[in-house]
Structures are given as C-alpha cells and as structure tokens.
Amino acid sequence: MSAEPIMRKIKTVAVMGSGAVGSYFIWGLSEKLGENLWVIADGERRERYQRDGIHINDKCFSLHLRTPIEAKGVDLLLIAMKYDALLHSLEEIKKIADDHTIVMTLLNGVDSEAIVGKIIGEEHMVYSLMQIASQRKGNRITFAPERTPGVFFGEKDGTISGRIDALTDLFENSEIHYCVCHDIVQEIWKKMAFNVSMNLPQAIVGCPVGAFGVSEHMANLRWHLRDEVCRVAAARGIDISELSEIEKIKCPSLPSSKYSTLQDLEAGRHTEIEMFAGTLIRIGKQYHVATPFCEFAYETIKALEEKNDGLYSECSEWSELLI
C-alpha cells in the first residue's frame, strides 16, 4: 500500500464571496497571510472593491484582488457565496482549481460539495460548514468574534489526512476559530436540520429568535420541520436524531436575533430557500419520504420573495373587495 502523499504547506488562500462567511476569513487570515490572501473578483465587482474595500467590524480592509485566471493554482479555495451564485460560478471555479488545490464550500445546505466535486473532481473537496451570526448592511459586515464558533471541517471518511493537518496549521495562530470533525457529513446534516427548523419558521412569521422559547406554535413548527430533515437524512443512512449542541440551548442566539432567511426577506433579497427546503423536498422524493411542512415553507417563502419583487403590487389597486 502506498503512503499518502505529503501535503505541502498552505501558503495562498483565495476567497470567493465576501458576505458574512467570506468576510470572516478575510478578517481572520489577513494578518497572517497578507498579500497571499486573495479575493476573487472581476469586472464591476473588482472596481467596487478597489474603490471601497470592505468594512468588517468597523475596520476597512483593502483587498488583494485576483481574477479566476490570476488565482489559478491557489493552495486553498474557500467558496463562500450564496447558493444560487454557486451554480453560476462553476466555470470560474474550474479556472481556479489546479491539481493540488484544496476546495472548501462553506455554504449552508448538504449538496455544495457534490455540486463542485462533480465539476473539478471529488478529490479536491474537504467537507466543511460554518457557524457564524452576523449582520450585513451594504459592504459593512459585523459579527462578534468571541461568540463565533467558526469553521468545522474534515475528510468525508473521517481520516486525519495531510490536508487536514495543513488546514489546521493554517488556522492555528490566526483569528479563525476551527474544529476538526470525525463525522463531518453528520455535522453538515445537523446544521441543515437547524437551519430548516429555525430559519424557515422565523422567516415566515417575521419574528425574532426568542419566539421559539415563548411560543408553543413556533416550537411545534420547529419540531415538525426538524423531524422531516431527520427522516430524509435517515433514508440516506445518516443519523441526526440526537440534537446538536446549538439546538440543545433554549435560545441559541440573542432573543432579538434574526437568521439569514428573514434578513434576506427584510432587505428585499431573494433567500436560500432552494438550498434549504428545495433540496430537502428533492431528496425526500428520491427516497419516498414525505415532506409536507417543508413543502409549505418552500411555497410560502417563494411567495414572500414574489411579494418583495413587486409581483402583487397591482393587486393593491383593486378597489372592489371580492367575497
């Protein structure tokens, strides 16, 4: 049996996406990597970043920008964009990834590794997830570093490989909080359960997270949705029946907190409902697992997106009440 190739030290890192997750790595690795930390940008986005930089926790960061072609051969590619943007960025990812490039998709959901791995090869992928609570206004991102769990990662088969050692060495002595997981796939599905069961009811009702602790009805919605995620995961041989640590806490964030789906709706942006309920419904159908609560959440949030888009605006002009 041949020995595992020695993994070389990670010297260059490229970040695709500068929202909450991407900003966390820009903030956490800038001092350690300096000009070897790149942000992928082209066209108008590049011009905007050159002009304005990005503000993270009230500090303006000047970014080291690279086009996908300029970033080819980077040691580590961190994909931190929204789910719908991922599907439009696969060709750019192909331009960046070289034979030795490690790729981590830090999106929510359960299928981003498979999507990217299909394009560039599963051998590039280290499975990962992020836990961060943040607020975004324009190009200003704020989060509490001391309360941010950070990045969780591991090999799909649970081994501690040379790649895992290289990543640990990168994050050590930086501002990044990290955790190596021996069953990262299970952890990804547990986060999916958290997001579907907490994110979606909050977005539909428009309430702060503290409502889950005081409302029987919000709690019921939460547990019905979580049960559907558990049953879909079980159909794939993944047991997430035990609550994750964040789910065991009665109110995992500040009572006034709002998760990403509600933040998107309130800002008039489209949400990641396709990644959450849409993916779960699709996988449920593959395994003949019913997901009625997820289907209701999906249709409701899509309708709220349409409302934000102005699709129903002309209806308000009707003067006759239909009975």
Phi, psi and chi 1 to 4 in degrees:
 res  aa     phi    psi   chi1   chi2   chi3   chi4
   1 MET       -  128.8 -179.1 -179.3  -63.6      -
   2 SER   -76.7  146.9   60.9      -      -      -
   3 ALA   -73.9  154.7      -      -      -      -
   4 GLU   -65.7  136.3  177.6 -168.4   -8.4      -
   5 PRO   -58.3  143.6  -19.7   29.8      -      -
   6 ILE   -70.1  126.4  -63.6  173.6      -      -
   7 MET   -83.3  124.9 -177.6   62.6 -150.8      -
   8 ARG   -74.8  158.5   69.2 -172.7 -167.0 -179.6
   9 LYS   -61.0  140.6 -174.1 -179.6  179.8   69.6
  10 ILE   -80.7  113.0  -64.5  172.3      -      -
  11 LYS  -107.5  -26.9  -63.4 -179.8  179.6  179.3
  12 THR  -126.4  140.5   54.9      -      -      -
  13 VAL  -133.2  134.3  176.0      -      -      -
  14 ALA  -118.3  137.9      -      -      -      -
  15 VAL  -114.2  125.2  180.0      -      -      -
  16 MET  -105.6  114.1  -67.7 -171.9   75.3      -
  17 GLY   103.6  127.0      -      -      -      -
  18 SER  -123.7   34.8   57.9      -      -      -
  19 GLY   -79.1 -148.5      -      -      -      -
  20 ALA   -59.8  -47.6      -      -      -      -
  21 VAL   -70.3  -49.0  173.1      -      -      -
  22 GLY   -59.0  -39.6      -      -      -      -
  23 SER   -64.7  -33.1  -66.9      -      -      -
  24 TYR   -60.5  -41.1  179.4   70.5      -      -
  25 PHE   -76.6  -34.8  -73.6   93.2      -      -
  26 ILE   -60.5  -46.8  -65.7  168.4      -      -
  27 TRP   -63.8  -42.5  168.4   85.9      -      -
  28 GLY   -83.9  -20.6      -      -      -      -
  29 LEU  -113.6   -7.5  -67.9  174.7      -      -
  30 SER   -59.0  -45.0  -75.3      -      -      -
  31 GLU   -67.5  -38.8 -175.6  173.3  -17.4      -
  32 LYS   -74.5  -39.4 -176.4  169.7 -176.3  176.5
  33 LEU   -99.4  -26.2  -66.7  178.9      -      -
  34 GLY    60.0 -127.2      -      -      -      -
  35 GLU   -74.4   -2.9   63.4 -177.2   14.5      -
  36 ASN   -90.1    4.7  -70.6  -37.3      -      -
  37 LEU  -103.2  115.3  176.1   64.2      -      -
  38 TRP  -111.3  147.7  -50.9  -28.6      -      -
  39 VAL  -113.0  127.3  173.4      -      -      -
  40 ILE   -79.0  122.7  -55.8  -59.5      -      -
  41 ALA  -158.3  146.6      -      -      -      -
  42 ASP  -144.6  161.0 -150.3  -12.9      -      -
  43 GLY    59.8 -135.8      -      -      -      -
  44 GLU   -62.3  -37.0 -175.3  -84.5  -28.3      -
  45 ARG   -62.5  -42.5 -178.0 -171.4  -63.1  -95.2
  46 ARG   -61.7  -44.2 -175.6 -174.0 -176.7   98.2
  47 GLU   -61.4  -40.6  -66.0  175.4    2.7      -
  48 ARG   -66.2  -43.3  175.2  159.7   42.8   88.3
  49 TYR   -65.0  -39.0  -76.1  158.5      -      -
  50 GLN   -63.8  -35.7  -72.9  174.2  -31.5      -
  51 ARG   -78.9  -44.7 -178.5 -177.6   68.0 -114.2
  52 ASP  -108.9  -17.4  -58.5  -27.9      -      -
  53 GLY    62.4 -156.0      -      -      -      -
  54 ILE  -142.7  139.2 -172.5  168.5      -      -
  55 HIS  -100.7  119.4  -66.0  -99.6      -      -
  56 ILE  -124.5  119.1  -52.2  170.4      -      -
  57 ASN    49.6   48.0  -70.1  -16.4      -      -
  58 ASP    68.2   15.4  -63.7  -37.0      -      -
  59 LYS  -118.1  133.9  177.9 -178.1  176.3 -179.4
  60 CYS   -88.9  123.3 -176.7      -      -      -
  61 PHE  -102.2  125.5  -74.0   75.3      -      -
  62 SER   -84.2  127.0  -63.2      -      -      -
  63 LEU   -96.9  145.4  -53.1  177.3      -      -
  64 HIS   -92.2  104.4  -59.1  -76.9      -      -
  65 LEU   -95.2  143.3  -57.1  173.3      -      -
  66 ARG  -139.7  142.9  -64.6  -72.9 -171.7  -81.7
  67 THR   -76.9  165.2   65.2      -      -      -
  68 PRO   -55.3  -40.4  -29.2   36.7      -      -
  69 ILE   -67.6  -40.2  -67.2  175.3      -      -
  70 GLU   -65.8  -26.6  -68.8  169.6  -18.3      -
  71 ALA   -90.5    0.1      -      -      -      -
  72 LYS   -55.5  133.8 -175.9  172.2 -179.9   61.2
  73 GLY    88.6    8.7      -      -      -      -
  74 VAL   -58.5  148.2   69.4      -      -      -
  75 ASP   -70.2  -40.5  -65.7  -29.1      -      -
  76 LEU  -135.5  125.8  172.8   63.2      -      -
  77 LEU  -109.7  119.7  174.4   60.2      -      -
  78 LEU  -103.4  114.9  -60.4  172.4      -      -
  79 ILE   -98.1  113.9  -60.5  175.4      -      -
  80 ALA  -131.9   28.8      -      -      -      -
  81 MET   -90.9  177.4   61.0 -168.0   59.0      -
  82 LYS   -72.1  158.8  -70.8  -80.1 -168.7  178.0
  83 TYR   -61.2  -44.4 -173.1   76.8      -      -
  84 ASP   -67.6  -30.9   57.2  -11.3      -      -
  85 ALA   -71.0  -29.4      -      -      -      -
  86 LEU   -57.4  -45.1  172.6   67.5      -      -
  87 LEU   -64.8  -23.0  -57.1  178.6      -      -
  88 HIS   -94.4   -0.8  -63.3  -69.1      -      -
  89 SER  -114.7    8.6  -58.7      -      -      -
  90 LEU   -64.5  -37.1  -64.5  176.3      -      -
  91 GLU   -66.0  -37.0  -72.8  -58.6  -44.1      -
  92 GLU   -65.6  -40.1  -66.5 -176.8   -9.4      -
  93 ILE   -61.8  -39.5  -66.6  168.9      -      -
  94 LYS   -61.0  -36.9  -76.4  177.1   64.2  176.1
  95 LYS   -69.1  -29.2  -66.1  176.3 -176.8  176.9
  96 ILE   -84.0  -44.6  -63.0  169.2      -      -
  97 ALA   -70.2  126.3      -      -      -      -
  98 ASP  -107.8 -178.0 -152.0  -16.3      -      -
  99 ASP   -56.2  -36.9  -68.8  -18.3      -      -
 100 HIS   -96.7   -4.0   74.0  -80.0      -      -
 101 THR   -66.9  128.7  -57.7      -      -      -
 102 ILE   -87.2  137.7  -60.4  170.3      -      -
 103 VAL  -125.1  129.3  179.2      -      -      -
 104 MET  -122.3  124.2  -62.1  169.6   69.0      -
 105 THR   -98.5  115.2   58.0      -      -      -
 106 LEU   -99.1   20.3  -59.4  159.8      -      -
 107 LEU   -74.8  160.2  -68.5   73.5      -      -
 108 ASN   -69.4  175.5  -72.3  -45.0      -      -
 109 GLY    92.2 -176.0      -      -      -      -
 110 VAL  -125.5    4.4  -64.2      -      -      -
 111 ASP  -127.4    7.3   62.6  -11.2      -      -
 112 SER   -67.3  -36.5   60.4      -      -      -
 113 GLU   -62.6  -41.2  -75.3   87.5    0.9      -
 114 ALA   -66.8  -38.8      -      -      -      -
 115 ILE   -63.6  -49.2  -68.9  170.9      -      -
 116 VAL   -72.4  -40.4  175.8      -      -      -
 117 GLY   -60.6  -32.2      -      -      -      -
 118 LYS   -65.4  -29.4 -175.5  176.5 -179.7 -179.9
 119 ILE   -86.6  -41.5  -63.4  -62.7      -      -
 120 ILE  -113.4   -7.2   63.5  171.9      -      -
 121 GLY   108.2  126.9      -      -      -      -
 122 GLU   -58.9  -25.9  178.8   71.6   20.7      -
 123 GLU   -64.2  -17.1   67.4  -84.9    9.3      -
 124 HIS   -81.0  -18.2  -71.3  -82.9      -      -
 125 MET   -87.3  130.1  -49.9  -55.1  -60.4      -
 126 VAL  -110.5  122.6  168.7      -      -      -
 127 TYR   -72.6  143.0  -79.6   51.4      -      -
 128 SER  -158.0  166.0   61.4      -      -      -
 129 LEU  -150.8  160.8   64.0   88.2      -      -
 130 MET  -119.8  145.4  -87.0  -65.2  -61.9      -
 131 GLN  -125.8  111.2  -70.7 -173.4    8.1      -
 132 ILE  -153.9  139.4 -176.4  171.2      -      -
 133 ALA  -112.0  125.3      -      -      -      -
 134 SER  -146.4  167.9   65.1      -      -      -
 135 GLN  -126.5  139.1  -66.3  -74.2  -25.7      -
 136 ARG  -126.7  128.9  170.5 -172.1  170.2 -170.8
 137 LYS  -134.8  108.1  -67.7 -175.7  178.3  179.0
 138 GLY    62.3 -125.1      -      -      -      -
 139 ASN   -99.3   24.1   71.6  -26.1      -      -
 140 ARG  -112.9  122.8  -64.9  178.8 -178.9  -89.7
 141 ILE  -117.9  133.4  -53.3  -72.0      -      -
 142 THR  -129.6  141.0   57.4      -      -      -
 143 PHE  -154.7  164.0   57.1   85.6      -      -
 144 ALA   -99.0  104.7      -      -      -      -
 145 PRO   -55.6  -40.1  -26.1   35.5      -      -
 146 GLU   -70.5  -20.0   68.2  -79.0   -0.2      -
 147 ARG  -104.6    9.2  -66.1 -156.2  -54.1  -91.0
 148 THR   -96.4  113.0  -60.4      -      -      -
 149 PRO   -61.4  -35.8  -24.8   35.4      -      -
 150 GLY    95.1 -144.9      -      -      -      -
 151 VAL  -101.3  136.6   59.8      -      -      -
 152 PHE  -116.3  132.6  -64.9   67.2      -      -
 153 PHE  -151.9  163.5   60.8   91.8      -      -
 154 GLY   178.0  164.8      -      -      -      -
 155 GLU   -72.5  148.4  -63.7  -72.6    4.7      -
 156 LYS   -58.4  -33.9 -171.7  177.0 -179.4 -179.4
 157 ASP   -91.2    3.7   62.4    5.3      -      -
 158 GLY    84.6    0.1      -      -      -      -
 159 THR   -75.9  153.8   59.5      -      -      -
 160 ILE   -95.4   94.3  -58.2  -60.8      -      -
 161 SER   -91.5  175.6   65.5      -      -      -
 162 GLY   -60.9  -32.6      -      -      -      -
 163 ARG   -65.3  -40.0  -58.1 -166.2  -58.3  177.4
 164 ILE   -66.4  -39.8  -59.5  -56.8      -      -
 165 ASP   -62.5  -40.3  -71.0  -22.4      -      -
 166 ALA   -66.2  -40.1      -      -      -      -
 167 LEU   -66.6  -41.5  -73.1  163.6      -      -
 168 THR   -60.8  -41.7  -60.6      -      -      -
 169 ASP   -63.9  -36.7 -178.9   66.4      -      -
 170 LEU   -64.7  -47.6  170.7   68.7      -      -
 171 PHE   -78.7  -23.0  -63.0  136.8      -      -
 172 GLU   -64.0  142.5 -165.3   68.5   23.2      -
 173 ASN    60.1   28.4  -61.2  -40.3      -      -
 174 SER  -122.3 -176.7   76.1      -      -      -
 175 GLU   -84.0   -4.0  -61.2  -64.4  -29.3      -
 176 ILE   -77.4  128.7  -59.9  -64.6      -      -
 177 HIS   -85.9  137.5  -65.9  172.2      -      -
 178 TYR  -148.2  160.6   69.8   92.2      -      -
 179 CYS  -147.8  127.6  177.5      -      -      -
 180 VAL   -85.8  127.5  176.1      -      -      -
 181 CYS  -109.9  136.7  -61.6      -      -      -
 182 HIS   -85.6  -16.6  -64.0  -73.4      -      -
 183 ASP  -136.1   73.1 -166.9  -16.2      -      -
 184 ILE   -67.5  -31.0 -173.9   62.4      -      -
 185 VAL   -64.3  -42.7  174.8      -      -      -
 186 GLN   -61.7  -41.1 -177.6 -172.5   60.6      -
 187 GLU   -65.0  -37.1  -65.9  -58.9  -37.2      -
 188 ILE   -63.5  -41.6  -72.0  170.9      -      -
 189 TRP   -69.9  -33.5  -87.1   88.7      -      -
 190 LYS   -65.0  -38.1  -77.7 -173.9  175.5 -178.7
 191 LYS   -67.6  -36.6 -171.7 -177.7 -179.0 -171.1
 192 MET   -58.9  -43.4  179.1   72.4  154.4      -
 193 ALA   -61.8  -42.0      -      -      -      -
 194 PHE   -62.5  -48.0  175.8   82.9      -      -
 195 ASN   -64.2  -45.1  -84.5  -39.8      -      -
 196 VAL   -65.3  -42.5  167.9      -      -      -
 197 SER   -80.2  -23.9   64.5      -      -      -
 198 MET  -107.8  -44.8  -59.2  -72.6  -78.1      -
 199 ASN   -62.6  -47.4 -131.5  -39.1      -      -
 200 LEU   -73.0  -46.4  -55.0 -168.9      -      -
 201 PRO   -60.0  -39.7  -22.6   33.4      -      -
 202 GLN   -60.9  -42.1 -174.4 -164.5   51.0      -
 203 ALA   -65.9  -38.3      -      -      -      -
 204 ILE   -68.1  -44.7  -68.8  169.4      -      -
 205 VAL   -82.3  -29.2  177.7      -      -      -
 206 GLY    77.6   40.0      -      -      -      -
 207 CYS  -118.0  159.9   60.8      -      -      -
 208 PRO   -72.9  165.2   26.5  -34.1      -      -
 209 VAL   -64.5  -24.2   69.7      -      -      -
 210 GLY   -61.1  -18.1      -      -      -      -
 211 ALA   -61.9  -28.4      -      -      -      -
 212 PHE   -65.1  -25.1  -71.0  102.4      -      -
 213 GLY   -87.5  -14.2      -      -      -      -
 214 VAL  -119.0  -12.0  -61.7      -      -      -
 215 SER  -113.3  121.8  168.1      -      -      -
 216 GLU   -62.8  -35.4  174.9 -174.9   -2.9      -
 217 HIS   -71.8  -41.1  -55.9  -67.8      -      -
 218 MET   -63.3  -40.7  -72.5  -65.3  -69.1      -
 219 ALA   -62.6  -41.0      -      -      -      -
 220 ASN   -63.3  -43.3  -73.7  -20.3      -      -
 221 LEU   -58.9  -43.4  -74.0  171.8      -      -
 222 ARG   -58.0  -49.6  173.0 -169.6  178.7 -175.3
 223 TRP   -73.7  -31.8  -63.0  120.3      -      -
 224 HIS   -63.6  -44.4  -78.7  -57.3      -      -
 225 LEU   -66.7  -41.7  -76.7  163.4      -      -
 226 ARG   -63.3  -38.3 -169.2 -175.9 -167.0  -77.2
 227 ASP   -60.5  -38.2  178.2   64.9      -      -
 228 GLU   -65.9  -40.7  -70.3 -175.2    0.5      -
 229 VAL   -63.4  -42.2 -178.1      -      -      -
 230 CYS   -60.4  -41.4  -72.8      -      -      -
 231 ARG   -70.9  -36.3  -71.7 -170.4  -73.1  107.0
 232 VAL   -67.8  -43.4  171.4      -      -      -
 233 ALA   -61.1  -42.6      -      -      -      -
 234 ALA   -61.7  -34.7      -      -      -      -
 235 ALA   -64.9  -23.4      -      -      -      -
 236 ARG   -96.6    8.0  -62.0 -173.1   69.5  167.3
 237 GLY    82.5   21.8      -      -      -      -
 238 ILE  -116.9  121.0  -56.7  165.0      -      -
 239 ASP   -96.3  111.7  180.0    9.3      -      -
 240 ILE  -122.1   26.9   57.9  169.1      -      -
 241 SER   -63.6  -33.1   56.0      -      -      -
 242 GLU   -76.5  133.2 -178.4  179.7   -9.7      -
 243 LEU   -65.3  142.6  -64.6  179.5      -      -
 244 SER   -72.4  165.8   60.9      -      -      -
 245 GLU   -60.0  -40.4  -70.0  -57.5  -46.9      -
 246 ILE   -67.5  -29.4 -165.2  170.6      -      -
 247 GLU   -76.2  -21.6  -70.2  177.5  -60.0      -
 248 LYS   -73.7  -20.8  -66.0  177.1 -177.2  177.9
 249 ILE   -80.8  131.9  -56.6  171.9      -      -
 250 LYS   -57.0  -43.1 -174.7  174.6 -178.3 -179.3
 251 CYS  -130.9   94.4 -175.2      -      -      -
 252 PRO   -67.1  -17.6   25.0  -34.0      -      -
 253 SER  -127.5 -178.2  -54.0      -      -      -
 254 LEU   -58.8  141.3  -66.0  174.6      -      -
 255 PRO   -54.6  -25.7  -26.2   35.1      -      -
 256 SER   -89.4    0.7   59.9      -      -      -
 257 SER   -66.7  152.2  -64.4      -      -      -
 258 LYS  -126.6  131.4  -62.4  175.1 -178.9  178.8
 259 TYR   -80.4  174.3  -64.9  133.2      -      -
 260 SER   -61.9  -36.4   60.6      -      -      -
 261 THR   -66.1  -43.9  -53.8      -      -      -
 262 LEU   -67.4  -39.9 -180.0   55.2      -      -
 263 GLN   -58.2  -43.0  -73.7 -172.1   41.7      -
 264 ASP   -63.1  -46.0  -75.6  -19.8      -      -
 265 LEU   -62.8  -42.8  -72.9  174.9      -      -
 266 GLU   -67.6  -26.8  -70.7 -175.0  -18.7      -
 267 ALA   -88.8    0.2      -      -      -      -
 268 GLY    78.4   14.2      -      -      -      -
 269 ARG   -92.9  157.7  -61.2 -173.1  -66.5  -97.7
 270 HIS   -72.5  150.1  -80.5 -153.4      -      -
 271 THR   -97.3 -177.6   72.3      -      -      -
 272 GLU  -100.9   35.4  -65.8 -176.5  -52.9      -
 273 ILE   -62.4  -31.0 -170.8   62.4      -      -
 274 GLU   -62.5  -39.9  -67.7  -70.6  -12.0      -
 275 MET   -70.2  -34.9  178.8 -178.6   64.2      -
 276 PHE   -84.0  -87.4  -69.1  139.6      -      -
 277 ALA   -68.5  -38.4      -      -      -      -
 278 GLY   -58.4  -47.1      -      -      -      -
 279 THR   -64.1  -43.1  -62.6      -      -      -
 280 LEU   -64.5  -40.7 -157.7   73.4      -      -
 281 ILE   -62.2  -44.1  -67.4  165.6      -      -
 282 ARG   -62.8  -46.4  174.2  175.4   52.4   79.6
 283 ILE   -67.8  -37.4  -62.3  174.5      -      -
 284 GLY   -58.3  -41.3      -      -      -      -
 285 LYS   -65.3  -37.5  -71.4  178.8  178.6  178.0
 286 GLN   -60.7  -35.9  -69.4  174.5   -0.6      -
 287 TYR  -105.2   10.8  -71.0   90.3      -      -
 288 HIS    58.4   43.3  -53.7  -70.6      -      -
 289 VAL  -109.7  121.7  177.0      -      -      -
 290 ALA   -71.1  139.5      -      -      -      -
 291 THR  -135.7   59.9   55.8      -      -      -
 292 PRO   -65.5  -36.9   21.9  -33.5      -      -
 293 PHE   -68.2  -39.0  -80.5   87.3      -      -
 294 CYS   -65.7  -37.5  -82.7      -      -      -
 295 GLU   -64.4  -41.1  -69.5  174.7   18.9      -
 296 PHE   -64.0  -45.3  175.2   79.7      -      -
 297 ALA   -61.0  -40.8      -      -      -      -
 298 TYR   -60.9  -51.7  176.6   87.6      -      -
 299 GLU   -64.7  -38.1  -60.6  -62.9  -13.3      -
 300 THR   -66.7  -45.8  -58.0      -      -      -
 301 ILE   -71.4  -34.1  -69.0  174.1      -      -
 302 LYS   -62.9  -37.8  -67.4  -63.1  -74.9 -173.6
 303 ALA   -66.3  -37.9      -      -      -      -
 304 LEU   -65.8  -35.1  -70.5  169.8      -      -
 305 GLU   -63.2  -43.2  -70.9  178.7  -12.2      -
 306 GLU   -60.7  -39.5  -69.9  178.7  -20.6      -
 307 LYS   -61.1  -45.2  179.8 -177.9  177.3 -177.7
 308 ASN   -62.5  -33.4  -82.3  -15.2      -      -
 309 ASP   -73.9   -7.9  -69.7  -17.4      -      -
 310 GLY    87.7   12.1      -      -      -      -
 311 LEU   -62.3  -30.9 -176.2   63.6      -      -
 312 TYR   -99.7    6.5  -48.4  144.0      -      -
 313 SER   -61.6  -38.0   58.2      -      -      -
 314 GLU   -68.6  -22.1   64.0 -177.8   36.2      -
 315 CYS   -65.6  -30.4  -58.6      -      -      -
 316 SER   -69.1  -12.6   63.7      -      -      -
 317 GLU   -87.5   -8.0  -60.7  174.4    2.5      -
 318 TRP   -67.6  129.4  -66.6   -4.1      -      -
 319 SER   -94.5  -17.3   58.3      -      -      -
 320 GLU   -98.1  127.7 -178.2  179.5   -4.6      -
 321 LEU   -81.5  122.9  177.8   63.6      -      -
 322 LEU   -90.4  128.6  -59.6  178.2      -      -
 323 ILE  -121.9      -  -58.9  178.0      -      -
